[in-house]
Each structure stands twice: as structure tokens, then as C-alpha cells.
Amino acid sequence: MPLLQIDDGGFTLDGEPFRLLSGGLHYFRVHPGQWADRLHKARLMGLNTVETYVPWNLHQPRPDSFVLDGGLDLPRFLELAAAEGLHVLLRPGPYICAEWEGGGLPSWLLAEPDIRLRSRDPRFLAAVDAYFTHLLTPLRPYLASQGGPVLAVQVENEYGAYGDDTAYLEHLADSLRRCGVDVPLFTCDQPADLERGALPGVLATANFGSRSGESLAVLRARQPKGPLMCTEFWIGWFDRWGAHHVVRDPGQAADELDELLSAGASVNFYMFHGGTNFGFTNGANDKHTYRPTVTSYDYDAPLDEAGDPTEKFTAFREVIAKYAPVPDGPVPPRGPKLAPRTVALTESAGLLAHAATLGPAVDARRPLTMEELEQDFGFVLYETDLPLAGPALLEVEHVRDRAQVFVDGLPVGVLERENHEHALAFTVPRGGCKLTVLVENQGRVNYGQGIHDRKGLLGKVLLDGAELVGWVSRPLPLTSVADLPFGPAAPVVGPAFHRGTFEVTDPADAFLHLDGWTKGNAWINGFALGRHWSRGPQRSLYVPAPVLRAGSNEVVVLELHAAHRARTVELRATADLGPTEE
């Protein structure tokens, strides 16, 4: 592979002028069986490069383990990109934002009660240095200097929106270099944050989605010489629960792209293909009010969540063709979809009754946080005894993020962080009742100072003003639901898992629709599709074709509240991401 050079005039590749035409494609948001398809379509749109973040929290789920296979086989993704003739921009963090759980920072860092993330806290830097060593040592052969596809590597991510410690950025750059990264480094920031986030001697790039000329002028004023590049050209946006599905007009986005390219700038579309926050991996924002992101990361991108070209694919390809060669041929067709069907969920298993199957009990004086339980995602189930019968007022200092409260297994209310709720009144029917609180981690905050986002019941829990002590905390990560003792469907009070099977002849993409269900999660053949919530906007979950198999397939739905009266789900050929603001 040729080498990228940065000089006063711009980018060159093996001595020839070069413009980066790149698109965001996060391998961890796409089933690995579909990587090659998405990469091929990137080239067909006219891209010469793809960009990906690297999620530290998935690759290093615990300090003493590192994962680089399966859906996290980054070397294979890089090999497929190279085979497609694509270069790669690598953005390893340590912080990535990306609307991803915790901004990619592993939850075990927060087991240290006073740790300062994204800083020169020695504990954080030591963890980052170890992460870079684990990640980059096996990636050295994939650097362009070694004949691989990786042209450049990013230092941190939009740091200027968080801090202004140049020495911190210098440490990260030095750590990357010590790990063998000998290709160009770059930073990225929104125009207003360029001064705070820049690192002397490293290429600064800007992130924006409109007013391209104005934003590039700010970048040029900050960096008088060298290439102009927009590392995140925002052509869509993400969705949050309780809002509308966000879309952007293709023509308007294409006009902005034309203005950007006419200025001679390089570009990275954010996103070319968004993909999916499978399982529990979505992040959240907290600007005085907590707002969790939905499962879909469709992003209104040139490729939709199922990898099918949208209007933007055609519009952007036409603009790119004015400035660079674009492969001949038509726009790729939509991929095959599974024939619609209704699936009856004929078996069930109550969550509270079978909690011991899902996680071990840990005794402590107070409720333990997820981080203290060495837990990344999912739920925590808390239990304690209620001392007296009669009217009671429960007060929780911090709910992170959504607590369902039960007395002797019967629901008495919900406390939501998003609504700033801390107190719940109910009646205890008799002495010796058990208080149970099921707390859902709805996604750690991925942006701003709120990234120090510990989960569970935090602080004191009071009953009628007196602290409740003597708790059992049970982590429920739900990494597998295979061991649940399902039985014939029967009325269940409280959260429950529901299971059904369906036959497939030729596996193809599908969308799982949960009309009539309230809130929870879904799995097909053990693959965690993500969260569902009748609150919307998202009303369906993407099912990648490789998840299905010829013959019998299993679907499991966790319903936290009320199950569909008929206990059925539907597989359809189209998504429902909700109403738009238009």
C-alpha cells in the first residue's frame, strides 16, 4: 500500500496529490458476515477510504482480557478493506463518543471511585497505554508503512469539547508512536473547539455538517498550511427514545458536499453506513437531562441499516463524480428480505422467579453498583427486607437509569432518571415483605463531563427517612439466555422472557416488529438484537441475514412490563424507525 504524506500543499500518496474520500463504517456495528458487502458498496459510491472507530470497552471487557476475534476481528476487517482496494482511517480513541456506550471507555475504569477519565490521571494513562499495546501490536502489519491499508491514525476524539490539556494529548501521541504507529496522526474537533483540541505538529481536522465554506475557513485560520479535511461530515443524525426519527434532505446534504469538495478539501462521511447498536451498546447524552440513544444507528446514511442504498448514495456519488473517478455501473440493488411472517411465542420464564439462573447473589450493606459487580451491560436486581407494614415512602439518591420496584413480586412503580425521579410511595401489605428493585442500564453517557456514569442504585436508599441496609445485589448481564427454564406460556406478573420458533428456508435480512409489546430486549438464535420500547420512535429491530439459519430459528423477547395479548411478533421486510419531524 502507498504512504500518505502531509505537506504544506495538502495530502500526497506516493508523491502524487491525493484527496481522501472516506466514509464511516464501524465494524462493531455490522455483523461480520456483512463486512465485505458494506465495503464493496463504499467503493461503488466512489470512496477510496473507510473510517472506523475502535471500541475499547468491547475489545478489553476486563483489564486482564483482550478480544480480537469474531465480530471484533479488526485485522480481518482491515484485510477485507484492502482486498476491496480501500484505505483506512483508524480512530482508536481511547475515547470515541460515537453515541456508543460510555464513549467506548470500559466500565471497569469506573470501579475507581475518584478516577478522572480523559485526563493525566496516572490510573487512566496506565490503562490507556496497556490498551494501545494490546490493540496496536497485532495491527502493525496493517499500517501503510508495512504495506497495509491504514493510512493515518487519530489521537483521541473531539477533545477540545471536553478539555484543554495539551500534555494529555501529547502522552497519547507518544504512546501511539511507542506502539509502532509510524503513519500520520491527526486530531478532529468542531470548529469552535479547534484551539483547545489541537496538538502541535499533528494535523488538525474539523467536524461539521453545514456551512462547509465557513467551517473550512475557521480550520484554515487555525492551520494556515496543509490539507483541509472534514473528518466528520454529518450527513444525518442519531435518534433518542421519545423523540422523532431524524432525517436530512439528500439534496441539501449533497450541495454541502459539493461546496466542501470544490474547496479542495478531503472528507469522511459520518456515517457512510451507520449499522446497529446491537445488544446493550447504545450510549446516551446528559445535558442536565439524561437521554438514551435508540438501538438503530441508521443515521439516515447513504446505506441504510440493512445495507441498502438510499437517495443519498446516488446524490453523493453524482457529486463525487465531479471531482474523482467513480466505478461504472448502476447503484447496487436492495438486498433480499425474508418473507413476512407472524411468530407465536409459546413459552415463557419469569425473570424474578429465575433470577438465580442469570447471575450470582452478592451480599452487602448497601446496593452495589454495576462497576463494583464487574458488570458492563444489562440489569442489576436488588433485594432487601421491608421492616414494617403500612404506607411507605421509598427514596433513592440516584437511579441509574430506570428502576422497576416490586413488593413481594408485585409491581408498585417505576423511577426514571430521565424524569429526575427519586421517590415512590406504596403500601406494604404485611411485615416481612421483600422489596425488589430491577435497575436497567439504559446506556452510559458518551459525551461531555457526564462520562463518569456509574450504573445501578447509587448513594443512600431510604424508607420513610431511614436508610435501608442489608441488600442482595444480583448482576444480570444477559450475555446469554440459553439456560432459562422455559415452560408453556402462562400469565406472568412482572418481567418475563417469551420464546417461540419459526422456520426459514433461505436466510435473508428481516426486521422484527414488536407491535403491542412495551419495553425490553430481543434475541434471535442467541444473537442480541437490541432494545425495544413502545415509546418510539423506533418500532422494529434489524435482523441480519447471517443471524438466521436454514431450518428452525428461535426468538426470545424480554418484556419488562406487559406482553402482547396474543404473544406474537412479526418478521417483516421493512423497518419502522418512527415518524420524522417533517
C-alpha positions in Angstrom: 0.0 0.0 0.0 1.3 3.6 -0.7 2.2 6.0 2.0 0.2 9.1 2.9 2.3 12.3 3.3 1.3 15.7 4.6 2.9 18.8 3.3 2.1 22.5 3.0 0.2 21.9 -0.1 -2.0 19.0 1.1 -2.1 15.2 1.1 0.1 13.2 -1.3 0.1 9.5 -1.8 3.4 8.2 -3.1 4.3 11.7 -4.2 1.0 12.3 -6.1 -1.7 14.7 -4.9 -4.4 12.8 -3.1 -7.8 13.6 -1.7 -9.3 11.4 1.0 -12.9 10.4 0.0 -13.8 8.4 3.1 -16.9 7.0 4.8 -17.6 5.9 8.4 -18.2 2.2 8.6 -17.9 0.8 12.2 -17.1 -2.9 12.0 -18.6 -3.4 15.5 -22.0 -2.1 14.4 -22.2 -4.5 11.4 -22.4 -8.3 11.5 -19.0 -9.7 10.4 -20.7 -11.7 7.7 -21.7 -8.4 6.1 -18.4 -6.5 6.2 -17.4 -7.4 2.7 -20.8 -6.3 1.3 -20.6 -2.9 3.0 -17.0 -2.3 2.0 -17.8 -3.1 -1.6 -20.7 -0.6 -1.7 -18.4 2.0 -0.2 -16.1 1.7 -3.2 -19.1 1.7 -5.6 -20.2 5.1 -4.2 -16.8 6.5 -5.2 -15.0 6.3 -1.8 -11.3 5.4 -1.7 -11.1 5.1 2.1 -13.2 3.9 5.0 -13.0 5.2 8.6 -13.7 3.2 11.8 -13.6 3.9 15.5 -12.3 1.1 17.8 -14.4 0.4 20.9 -12.1 -0.1 23.8 -14.9 -1.4 26.0 -15.7 -4.3 23.8 -12.1 -5.3 23.0 -11.0 -5.2 26.6 -14.1 -6.1 28.7 -11.9 -6.7 31.7 -8.4 -5.4 32.5 -6.9 -8.9 32.1 -8.6 -9.9 28.8 -8.5 -8.7 25.3 -10.8 -9.8 22.4 -9.8 -9.6 18.7 -11.9 -12.2 17.0 -15.4 -12.9 15.8 -17.3 -9.6 15.5 -14.3 -7.8 16.9 -11.8 -9.3 14.4 -10.4 -5.9 13.3 -7.5 -7.5 11.4 -10.0 -9.3 9.2 -12.0 -6.1 8.6 -8.7 -4.4 7.6 -7.9 -7.2 5.3 -11.3 -7.1 3.6 -10.9 -3.3 3.1 -7.5 -3.8 1.5 -8.9 -6.5 -0.7 -11.6 -4.0 -1.9 -8.9 -1.5 -2.7 -9.8 0.8 0.2 -7.6 2.7 2.5 -8.5 3.0 6.2 -8.5 5.8 8.7 -8.2 4.3 12.2 -9.7 6.1 15.3 -8.7 4.0 18.3 -9.7 6.5 21.0 -9.2 5.8 23.8 -12.5 7.8 23.8 -14.6 7.6 20.7 -18.0 9.2 21.6 -19.9 7.6 18.6 -23.2 7.5 20.5 -21.6 4.3 21.9 -21.9 3.1 25.5 -19.6 5.2 27.6 -18.0 6.7 24.5 -16.1 3.4 24.3 -14.4 3.7 27.7 -14.6 0.4 29.6 -16.8 0.4 32.6 -14.2 -1.2 34.8 -12.3 2.2 34.9 -15.2 3.5 36.9 -14.6 0.9 39.7 -12.1 3.5 40.9 -14.4 5.9 42.7 -12.4 9.1 42.0 -10.8 8.3 38.7 -10.6 11.2 36.2 -11.2 9.9 32.7 -9.7 11.6 29.6 -7.0 13.2 31.8 -3.5 12.6 33.0 -4.7 10.7 36.0 -2.0 8.0 36.2 -4.5 5.2 36.6 -6.2 6.3 33.4 -3.0 6.7 31.4 -1.7 3.4 32.5 -4.9 1.7 31.4 -4.7 3.5 28.0 -1.1 2.6 27.5 -1.9 -1.1 28.1 -4.9 -0.9 25.8 -2.8 0.6 23.0 -0.2 -2.1 23.4 -2.8 -4.9 23.2 -4.5 -3.3 20.2 -1.7 -2.0 18.1 0.9 -4.7 18.4 -1.2 -7.1 16.2 -2.2 -4.2 14.0 1.3 -3.2 13.0 1.2 -5.2 9.8 -1.8 -3.3 8.7 -0.2 0.1 8.8 0.6 1.6 5.4 4.2 1.7 6.3 4.2 -2.1 6.4 2.1 -2.5 3.2 -1.3 -2.4 4.9 -4.3 -0.2 4.4 -4.2 2.1 7.4 -3.1 5.5 6.1 -3.5 7.6 9.3 -4.5 7.2 13.0 -6.5 9.7 15.1 -5.4 11.0 18.5 -8.3 11.0 21.0 -11.6 12.4 19.6 -13.1 15.9 19.8 -11.0 16.5 22.9 -11.5 20.3 22.6 -15.1 19.8 23.6 -14.0 18.2 26.8 -10.7 19.7 28.0 -7.6 21.7 27.0 -4.7 19.7 28.4 -2.1 19.5 25.6 0.1 17.4 27.7 -2.6 14.7 27.9 -2.8 14.7 24.1 1.0 14.6 23.8 1.0 11.5 26.1 -1.5 9.7 23.8 0.5 10.6 20.7 3.7 9.4 22.3 2.0 6.2 23.4 0.8 5.5 19.8 4.3 6.1 18.5 5.8 3.8 21.1 3.4 1.1 19.9 4.8 1.3 16.4 2.3 3.7 14.8 4.5 5.4 12.2 1.8 6.7 9.8 0.5 10.3 10.1 -1.5 11.3 13.2 -4.5 13.7 13.2 -7.0 15.2 15.6 -10.6 16.2 15.0 -12.7 18.9 16.6 -15.8 21.0 15.9 -14.7 24.4 14.6 -15.2 26.3 17.8 -13.1 23.7 19.7 -10.1 23.6 17.4 -7.8 25.7 19.5 -8.4 23.5 22.6 -8.2 20.2 20.9 -5.3 20.7 18.5 -1.9 19.2 19.1 1.3 20.9 17.8 2.9 19.0 15.0 -0.2 16.9 14.3 -2.7 17.6 11.5 -5.9 19.2 12.8 -9.2 18.4 11.1 -12.8 19.7 11.6 -16.2 18.1 12.1 -19.3 19.8 10.8 -22.4 19.1 8.6 -23.3 22.5 7.3 -21.8 25.9 6.3 -18.9 24.0 4.8 -17.1 27.1 3.5 -17.4 28.9 6.8 -16.2 25.9 8.8 -13.2 25.3 6.4 -12.3 28.9 6.8 -12.1 28.5 10.6 -9.9 25.5 10.1 -7.6 27.3 7.7 -7.3 30.2 10.1 -6.2 27.8 12.8 -3.9 25.9 10.4 -2.6 28.2 7.7 -0.9 25.4 5.7 -1.5 21.8 4.9 -4.6 19.7 3.9 -8.2 20.8 4.7 -10.2 17.9 5.9 -13.7 17.3 7.4 -13.3 14.1 9.5 -17.0 14.0 10.4 -19.2 15.4 7.6 -22.5 14.9 9.4 -25.0 13.9 6.7 -27.6 12.5 9.1 -28.1 12.2 12.9 -28.9 9.7 15.6 -32.2 9.1 17.4 -33.1 9.1 21.0 -36.0 7.4 22.8 -39.1 9.6 23.0 -38.2 11.9 20.0 -38.7 11.7 16.3 -36.6 9.8 13.7 -34.1 12.4 12.4 -33.6 12.7 8.6 -31.8 15.2 6.4 -32.7 16.2 2.8 -30.4 14.4 0.4 -30.2 17.4 -2.0 -29.2 19.8 0.8 -26.6 17.4 2.0 -25.2 16.9 -1.5 -25.0 20.7 -2.0 -22.9 20.9 1.2 -20.7 18.1 0.0 -20.2 20.0 -3.4 -19.2 23.1 -1.5 -16.7 21.2 0.6 -15.1 19.3 -2.3 -15.0 22.4 -4.5 -12.7 24.0 -1.8 -10.3 21.1 -2.4 -11.0 19.5 1.0 -10.9 15.9 1.9 -14.0 14.3 3.5 -15.1 11.5 5.7 -18.9 11.0 5.7 -20.3 10.4 9.2 -21.8 8.0 8.5 -21.5 6.1 5.2 -23.2 3.2 6.9 -24.4 3.5 10.5 -25.4 0.0 11.4 -26.9 -1.0 14.7 -26.2 -0.7 18.4 -26.8 -4.4 19.0 -27.4 -5.7 22.4 -26.9 -3.1 25.1 -24.3 -1.0 23.4 -26.1 2.3 22.8 -24.8 5.4 24.5 -26.7 8.4 26.0 -26.4 12.1 26.4 -26.9 14.1 29.6 -27.1 17.8 29.2 -29.0 18.3 32.5 -31.4 15.6 31.4 -30.5 12.0 30.6 -31.4 10.9 27.0 -30.6 7.4 25.9 -30.0 6.6 22.3 -32.1 4.0 20.4 -30.9 0.6 19.1 -30.8 1.6 15.4 -27.8 3.6 14.2 -29.3 4.0 10.7 -28.2 7.7 10.8 -30.1 8.4 7.6 -26.9 7.4 5.8 -26.1 6.5 2.2 -26.5 2.9 3.2 -29.5 2.2 5.5 -29.4 -0.1 8.5 -29.8 -3.2 6.3 -27.0 -2.0 3.9 -29.4 -0.9 1.1 -28.5 2.3 -0.9 -30.7 5.3 -0.1 -31.2 8.5 -2.1 -28.1 9.9 -0.5 -26.0 7.1 -2.1 -27.0 8.3 -5.6 -26.8 12.0 -4.7 -23.3 11.8 -3.2 -22.0 9.6 -6.0 -23.0 12.2 -8.5 -21.2 14.9 -6.6 -18.1 12.8 -6.1 -18.0 12.0 -9.8 -17.4 15.7 -10.5 -14.1 15.5 -8.6 -12.8 11.9 -8.8 -13.4 8.7 -10.8 -16.4 6.7 -9.8 -16.8 3.0 -10.7 -19.0 2.3 -13.6 -22.3 0.6 -13.2 -25.7 1.1 -11.6 -26.5 1.7 -8.0 -26.4 -1.6 -6.1 -29.8 -3.2 -5.7 -31.6 -3.7 -2.4 -30.7 -7.0 -0.8 -33.1 -9.9 -0.4 -35.5 -9.8 2.5 -37.3 -12.6 4.4 -40.9 -13.2 3.5 -43.2 -11.7 6.2 -44.5 -14.0 8.9 -46.0 -14.0 12.4 -44.3 -15.9 15.2 -46.1 -17.1 18.2 -44.2 -17.0 21.5 -45.5 -20.1 23.2 -43.1 -20.5 26.1 -42.2 -18.1 29.0 -40.0 -17.8 32.0 -40.4 -15.1 34.7 -37.3 -13.0 35.3 -37.8 -12.6 39.1 -38.5 -16.3 39.6 -35.4 -17.4 37.6 -33.0 -14.6 38.5 -30.6 -17.1 40.1 -30.1 -18.7 36.7 -29.0 -15.3 35.3 -26.5 -14.1 37.9 -25.0 -14.7 41.3 -26.2 -13.0 44.5 -23.8 -10.7 46.3 -24.5 -9.6 49.9 -23.6 -6.1 51.1 -24.7 -3.4 53.5 -25.8 -1.2 50.6 -26.8 -1.7 46.9 -23.6 -2.3 44.8 -23.1 -0.5 41.5 -22.6 -2.4 38.3 -19.0 -1.3 38.3 -18.5 -2.8 41.8 -20.1 -6.0 40.5 -17.7 -6.1 37.5 -20.6 -5.7 35.1 -20.7 -3.8 31.9 -24.2 -4.0 30.5 -27.7 -5.2 31.3 -29.6 -5.1 34.6 -29.0 -5.4 38.4 -31.6 -6.9 40.6 -31.6 -5.6 44.2 -33.4 -7.2 47.1 -33.9 -6.3 50.8 -36.5 -6.9 53.5 -39.1 -4.3 54.4 -39.3 -3.9 58.2 -42.9 -2.9 58.7 -46.4 -3.0 57.1 -48.3 0.1 56.0 -47.8 3.2 53.9 -44.2 3.6 52.9 -42.1 6.2 51.0 -39.0 4.9 49.2 -36.3 7.5 48.3 -33.3 6.7 46.1 -30.5 9.2 45.9 -29.5 8.3 42.3 -31.3 6.0 39.9 -29.1 4.9 37.0 -31.1 4.6 34.9 -34.5 3.1 35.2 -35.8 1.2 38.3 -38.8 -1.1 38.5 -40.0 -1.5 42.0 -41.7 -4.6 43.4 -43.1 -5.6 46.8 -43.3 -9.4 47.2 -43.1 -9.7 43.4 -45.9 -7.3 42.6 -45.1 -4.1 40.7 -45.6 -0.8 42.7 -44.0 1.7 40.4 -41.1 2.9 38.2 -38.4 5.5 38.9 -36.7 7.0 35.8 -33.5 9.0 35.7 -34.7 10.8 32.6 -37.6 12.2 34.5 -35.5 13.1 37.5 -37.5 10.8 39.7 -36.2 9.8 43.2 -39.2 8.9 45.3 -42.1 6.4 45.2 -45.0 5.9 47.7 -46.7 2.5 48.1 -48.3 0.3 50.7 -46.5 -2.7 52.3 -49.3 -5.3 52.9 -47.7 -7.1 55.8 -44.5 -7.4 57.8 -41.6 -9.3 56.3 -42.3 -8.4 52.7 -39.4 -8.3 50.3 -38.5 -5.2 48.3 -37.1 -5.9 44.8 -35.7 -3.3 42.5 -34.8 -4.1 38.9 -32.5 -1.5 37.5 -31.7 -1.1 33.8 -28.5 0.4 32.5 -30.0 2.3 29.5 -26.6 3.3 28.2 -23.6 5.1 29.8 -23.3 8.7 28.8 -21.0 9.1 25.8 -20.4 12.9 25.6 -19.2 15.7 27.9 -18.4 15.6 31.6 -21.2 13.0 32.3 -19.0 10.1 31.0 -18.2 9.3 34.7 -21.5 7.4 34.6 -21.8 4.6 37.1 -24.9 2.4 37.0 -27.4 0.9 39.4 -28.7 2.4 42.7 -26.1 5.0 43.8 -26.0 6.7 47.2 -28.4 6.0 50.0 -31.7 4.3 49.7 -34.2 5.5 52.4 -37.5 4.1 53.6 -39.6 6.6 55.5 -36.4 8.6 56.1 -34.3 5.8 57.5 -31.6 4.1 55.5 -32.4 0.6 54.2 -29.4 -1.7 54.9 -28.7 -5.4 54.2 -29.0 -5.8 50.4 -28.6 -8.6 47.9 -27.2 -7.3 44.6 -27.5 -9.7 41.6 -25.9 -8.7 38.3 -28.0 -9.7 35.2 -25.7 -9.0 32.2 -27.9 -11.2 30.0 -25.0 -12.2 27.8 -26.9 -15.5 27.3 -30.5 -16.5 27.7 -29.8 -20.1 26.8 -30.1 -21.6 30.3 -33.5 -20.2 31.1 -36.0 -22.9 32.1 -38.8 -22.0 29.7 -42.2 -23.6 30.2 -45.6 -23.4 28.5 -46.8 -19.8 28.2 -48.8 -18.8 31.3 -49.8 -15.4 32.8 -46.7 -13.8 34.4 -46.7 -10.8 36.7 -43.7 -8.7 36.2 -40.7 -9.0 33.8 -40.6 -12.2 31.8 -38.9 -13.9 28.8 -41.0 -15.2 26.0 -39.8 -17.7 23.4 -41.0 -19.0 20.0 -39.6 -20.7 16.9 -40.0 -20.2 13.2 -38.8 -21.9 10.1 -36.6 -20.4 7.4 -35.7 -21.8 4.0 -33.4 -19.2 2.7 -32.0 -16.8 5.3 -32.2 -13.1 4.4 -32.4 -9.8 6.2 -35.5 -9.0 8.2 -37.0 -6.6 10.7 -38.5 -7.8 14.0 -41.6 -5.8 14.8 -42.9 -5.8 18.3 -46.3 -4.1 18.0 -48.3 -4.5 21.2 -45.2 -5.1 23.4 -44.0 -2.4 25.9 -40.3 -2.5 26.7 -37.4 -4.9 26.8 -34.9 -6.7 24.6 -34.9 -9.3 21.9 -32.6 -12.2 20.7 -32.7 -14.4 17.7 -30.7 -17.6 17.9 -28.9 -16.1 20.9 -27.8 -13.0 19.0 -28.8 -9.9 20.9 -30.7 -7.6 18.5 -31.1 -4.7 21.0 -33.8 -2.8 23.0 -37.4 -2.3 22.1 -39.7 0.3 23.6 -43.2 1.3 22.6 -42.2 4.9 23.4 -40.6 5.0 20.0 -39.6 6.4 17.6 -38.0 3.0 16.7 -40.6 0.3 16.3 -38.6 -2.5 14.7 -35.2 -4.3 15.2 -32.9 -5.2 12.4 -32.2 -8.9 11.9 -29.0 -9.5 9.9 -29.3 -12.4 7.5 -26.2 -14.2 8.9 -28.1 -14.5 12.3 -30.7 -16.7 10.7 -30.2 -20.3 9.6 -31.9 -22.7 7.3 -34.4 -24.7 9.4 -35.7 -23.9 12.8 -34.9 -20.5 14.4 -35.5 -19.2 17.9 -36.7 -15.8 19.0 -36.7 -14.6 22.7 -38.3 -11.4 23.9 -37.7 -9.9 27.3 -40.8 -7.9 28.2 -40.3 -5.8 31.3 -44.0 -4.8 31.7 -46.9 -6.1 29.7 -46.6 -8.7 27.0 -48.6 -8.6 23.7 -52.0 -10.0 24.4 -51.6 -12.6 21.7 -47.8 -13.1 22.5 -46.8 -12.8 18.8 -44.1 -10.9 17.0 -43.8 -10.3 13.3 -40.8 -10.5 10.9 -41.2 -8.0 8.0 -39.2 -6.9 5.0 -39.2 -3.2 6.0 -38.1 -1.2 9.0 -40.1 1.2 11.1 -37.8 3.8 12.6 -40.7 6.1 13.5 -42.2 9.4 12.3 -39.8 12.2 11.2 -40.1 15.8 12.1 -41.1 16.8 8.6 
